[in-house]
Amino acid sequence: MGAHDQEARAEEVRLRPARRLAFRRLCVRHRLGRHVRRHQEPPARLPRRGRQRGHVRAPAAPLPKGEDRPLITPLDPDRYQRTPWKNGGGVTIDIALDGDVWRFSRTPITVAGPFSDYTGFDRMQVLVAGSGLVLQMPAGEIDVRRPFQPVRFAGETPIVSRLESGPVEVVNLLGDRNRVDIDLAVLEAGRTRDLVPGLHIAYCPGGRARLRIDDEMYDVEADGGFRIEKGKERVAACVTGLIVLGSVTGITLNRT
């Protein structure tokens, strides 16, 4: 080996550690580069039409409920109100009401006595428990002896009840005659009734009943019912049991 070759070999041995260090640094940079790239967000891609990332298609808007669609609300017996009679002779169970405009209620009559004065109101009443109720007026009497036969009278008429067969219970509907019209009907199984636009109370005084409003069926428990309002004219039918139907309609401001 010549002197030149010996010098070249010595130079290679001297540079070998530096080359190894440079190689290690290169490897480290390579590994770090792969690690960084692995944790970077992938390059953005052009989304396909209608499928953008982060875009959620809004749900279709619900179909509007037509103005002729009824609002039907169950009546909860636990929320009925107890109101003392105006004359202090008893307590009325208010099932549904609108302030001083109208009221649908159930009343036990345990002793004979005068009715409260409701001047300016029309009243309707139907016997739902017991028998033998008579409403005595100055000019005669109103026969309410038989159950489920509605009667009508003016709220200002002086009336004294007479009980021929013990305590009874009645369902009442009263309304300010200058603001509303009222009607009270009894639907036995198989009976139907047209519901004109307005507000209606379907009440089950005892047992159980099934009510159909157009094509929809509703089960009604004892002392429960439904409040039916808004909507176009439709048909109510009692399928089973018995329903007392109170109607409040026709707000009229110019009555004579």
C-alpha positions as CSV (number, residue, x, y, z in Angstrom):
1,M,0.0,0.0,0.0
2,G,1.5,3.3,-1.1
3,A,1.7,6.4,1.0
4,H,-1.2,8.0,-1.0
5,D,-3.5,5.0,-0.3
6,Q,-2.6,5.1,3.4
7,E,-3.6,8.8,3.6
8,A,-6.9,8.2,1.8
9,R,-7.8,5.3,4.2
10,A,-6.9,7.4,7.2
11,E,-9.1,10.2,5.9
12,E,-12.0,7.8,5.4
13,V,-11.7,6.5,9.0
14,R,-11.6,10.0,10.3
15,L,-14.8,11.1,8.4
16,R,-16.7,7.9,9.2
17,P,-18.1,9.1,12.6
18,A,-19.3,12.4,11.0
19,R,-21.0,10.4,8.2
20,R,-22.7,8.2,10.7
21,L,-24.0,11.2,12.6
22,A,-25.3,12.8,9.5
23,F,-27.0,9.5,8.5
24,R,-28.6,9.2,11.9
25,R,-29.9,12.8,11.7
26,L,-31.3,12.1,8.2
27,C,-33.1,9.1,9.5
28,V,-34.5,11.0,12.5
29,R,-35.7,13.7,10.2
30,H,-37.3,11.1,8.0
31,R,-39.1,9.4,10.9
32,L,-40.3,12.8,12.3
33,G,-41.5,13.8,8.9
34,R,-43.6,10.6,8.6
35,H,-45.0,11.1,12.1
36,V,-46.0,14.7,11.3
37,R,-47.6,13.8,8.0
38,R,-49.5,10.9,9.7
39,H,-51.1,13.4,12.2
40,Q,-51.8,16.2,9.7
41,E,-55.3,16.6,8.3
42,P,-55.7,14.9,4.9
43,P,-55.7,17.3,2.0
44,A,-59.0,18.8,1.2
45,R,-60.9,17.2,-1.6
46,L,-63.5,18.8,-3.7
47,P,-66.8,17.5,-2.3
48,R,-69.4,16.0,-4.5
49,R,-72.4,18.1,-5.2
50,G,-74.9,17.9,-2.4
51,R,-72.6,16.0,-0.1
52,Q,-70.3,18.7,1.4
53,R,-68.5,17.8,4.6
54,G,-70.2,19.3,7.6
55,H,-73.4,20.0,5.7
56,V,-76.6,18.5,7.1
57,R,-79.6,18.7,4.9
58,A,-82.4,20.5,6.7
59,P,-85.4,18.2,7.4
60,A,-88.5,18.8,5.4
61,A,-90.8,21.3,7.0
62,P,-93.9,19.6,8.6
63,L,-97.0,19.8,6.6
64,P,-99.2,22.6,8.0
65,K,-102.2,21.7,10.0
66,G,-105.1,23.2,8.2
67,E,-107.3,25.7,10.0
68,D,-110.1,23.2,9.8
69,R,-108.2,20.6,11.9
70,P,-109.7,20.3,15.4
71,L,-107.8,20.7,18.6
72,I,-108.7,17.9,21.0
73,T,-107.6,18.0,24.6
74,P,-108.2,15.4,27.3
75,L,-109.9,16.5,30.4
76,D,-108.1,15.6,33.6
77,P,-110.4,15.0,36.6
78,D,-107.5,15.8,39.0
79,R,-107.5,19.4,37.6
80,Y,-111.2,20.1,38.0
81,Q,-112.0,23.0,40.2
82,R,-114.4,23.1,43.2
83,T,-116.4,26.3,43.3
84,P,-118.9,27.2,46.1
85,W,-122.4,28.1,45.0
86,K,-123.1,31.8,44.8
87,N,-125.9,31.2,47.4
88,G,-123.6,29.1,49.7
89,G,-125.8,26.1,49.4
90,G,-123.3,23.6,47.9
91,V,-120.2,23.1,45.7
92,T,-119.9,22.8,41.9
93,I,-117.2,20.8,40.2
94,D,-116.0,22.9,37.3
95,I,-114.9,20.6,34.5
96,A,-114.2,23.3,31.8
97,L,-114.8,27.1,31.8
98,D,-113.9,30.4,30.3
99,G,-114.0,33.0,33.0
100,D,-117.5,34.6,33.3
101,V,-118.4,33.6,29.7
102,W,-119.4,30.0,30.0
103,R,-119.0,27.0,32.3
104,F,-119.4,23.2,32.1
105,S,-119.8,21.6,35.5
106,R,-121.1,18.7,37.6
107,T,-123.0,19.4,40.8
108,P,-124.3,17.2,43.6
109,I,-127.6,18.3,45.0
110,T,-128.0,16.7,48.4
111,V,-130.8,18.9,49.9
112,A,-133.6,20.9,48.3
113,G,-133.0,24.7,48.1
114,P,-132.9,27.8,45.8
115,F,-130.7,28.0,42.8
116,S,-128.2,30.8,42.5
117,D,-129.1,33.9,40.4
118,Y,-127.4,34.0,37.1
119,T,-129.0,37.0,35.4
120,G,-127.9,37.4,31.8
121,F,-127.0,33.7,31.4
122,D,-128.7,30.8,29.7
123,R,-128.6,27.6,31.6
124,M,-129.0,23.9,30.6
125,Q,-129.0,20.9,33.0
126,V,-129.2,17.2,32.8
127,L,-129.7,14.6,35.5
128,V,-126.8,12.0,35.5
129,A,-127.2,10.3,38.9
130,G,-130.3,9.6,41.0
131,S,-133.8,10.5,40.0
132,G,-136.8,12.6,41.0
133,L,-135.4,16.1,40.6
134,V,-138.0,18.9,40.1
135,L,-137.2,22.6,39.5
136,Q,-140.0,24.7,40.9
137,M,-140.6,28.1,39.3
138,P,-143.1,30.8,40.1
139,A,-145.2,29.8,37.0
140,G,-144.8,26.1,37.2
141,E,-142.1,23.4,37.3
142,I,-139.4,21.9,35.1
143,D,-139.5,18.1,35.2
144,V,-136.0,16.7,35.6
145,R,-137.2,13.4,37.2
146,R,-135.7,11.1,34.5
147,P,-132.0,10.9,33.9
148,F,-130.3,12.1,30.7
149,Q,-133.1,14.4,29.6
150,P,-131.6,17.9,29.2
151,V,-133.7,21.0,30.1
152,R,-133.1,24.7,29.5
153,F,-134.0,27.8,31.5
154,A,-132.9,31.4,32.0
155,G,-130.4,32.1,34.7
156,E,-132.5,34.9,36.2
157,T,-135.5,32.7,36.7
158,P,-136.2,32.1,40.5
159,I,-135.9,28.3,41.0
160,V,-136.1,26.1,44.0
161,S,-135.1,22.5,43.7
162,R,-137.2,19.6,45.0
163,L,-135.9,16.1,45.6
164,E,-138.5,13.4,45.4
165,S,-136.1,10.4,45.7
166,G,-133.1,11.6,47.5
167,P,-129.8,13.2,46.5
168,V,-129.0,13.6,42.8
169,E,-126.2,14.8,40.5
170,V,-126.5,17.0,37.5
171,V,-124.3,18.3,34.7
172,N,-124.7,22.0,34.0
173,L,-123.8,24.3,31.1
174,L,-124.3,28.0,31.4
175,G,-123.2,30.8,29.1
176,D,-123.5,34.6,28.8
177,R,-126.3,34.9,26.3
178,N,-124.9,38.2,24.9
179,R,-121.7,36.5,24.0
180,V,-122.3,32.8,23.3
181,D,-124.9,30.2,22.4
182,I,-125.0,27.0,24.4
183,D,-126.5,23.5,23.9
184,L,-126.4,20.3,25.9
185,A,-127.1,16.9,24.4
186,V,-126.8,13.2,25.5
187,L,-125.3,10.7,23.1
188,E,-126.1,7.1,23.8
189,A,-124.4,4.2,21.9
190,G,-125.2,4.5,18.2
191,R,-126.2,8.2,18.4
192,T,-124.4,10.9,16.3
193,R,-124.4,14.6,16.4
194,D,-123.0,17.3,14.1
195,L,-120.4,19.5,15.7
196,V,-120.6,23.0,14.3
197,P,-117.5,25.2,14.5
198,G,-117.0,26.3,18.1
199,L,-116.1,24.6,21.3
200,H,-117.5,21.3,22.5
201,I,-117.1,19.3,25.8
202,A,-117.5,15.5,25.5
203,Y,-118.0,14.1,29.0
204,C,-118.5,10.6,30.3
205,P,-120.6,10.8,33.6
206,G,-120.1,7.2,34.5
207,G,-118.7,3.8,33.3
208,R,-116.7,4.0,30.2
209,A,-117.5,5.2,26.7
210,R,-115.9,5.3,23.2
211,L,-116.3,8.4,21.1
212,R,-115.7,8.8,17.4
213,I,-115.0,12.1,15.9
214,D,-115.1,11.7,12.1
215,D,-112.7,8.7,11.7
216,E,-110.8,9.0,14.9
217,M,-111.6,6.9,18.0
218,Y,-111.3,8.1,21.6
219,D,-111.7,6.1,24.8
220,V,-113.3,8.1,27.6
221,E,-113.0,7.0,31.3
222,A,-115.7,7.8,33.9
223,D,-115.6,11.5,34.9
224,G,-113.3,12.2,32.0
225,G,-113.7,13.5,28.6
226,F,-112.3,15.7,25.8
227,R,-112.4,19.4,24.9
228,I,-112.9,19.8,21.2
229,E,-112.3,23.2,19.6
230,K,-111.6,24.9,16.3
231,G,-112.1,23.2,13.0
232,K,-114.8,22.8,10.4
233,E,-118.1,21.1,11.0
234,R,-117.6,17.4,11.8
235,V,-119.5,14.5,13.2
236,A,-119.3,13.1,16.8
237,A,-120.7,9.6,17.5
238,C,-121.0,7.6,20.7
239,V,-119.8,4.1,19.9
240,T,-120.3,2.6,23.4
241,G,-121.4,3.9,26.7
242,L,-122.9,7.4,27.1
243,I,-121.6,10.9,26.5
244,V,-122.9,14.2,27.6
245,L,-122.0,16.8,25.0
246,G,-121.9,20.5,25.8
247,S,-121.5,23.0,22.9
248,V,-120.5,26.7,23.1
249,T,-120.8,28.4,19.8
250,G,-121.8,31.6,18.0
251,I,-120.2,34.6,19.6
252,T,-122.8,37.3,18.9
253,L,-122.4,40.9,20.0
254,N,-125.6,42.4,18.7
255,R,-128.4,40.5,20.5
256,T,-131.8,42.0,20.9
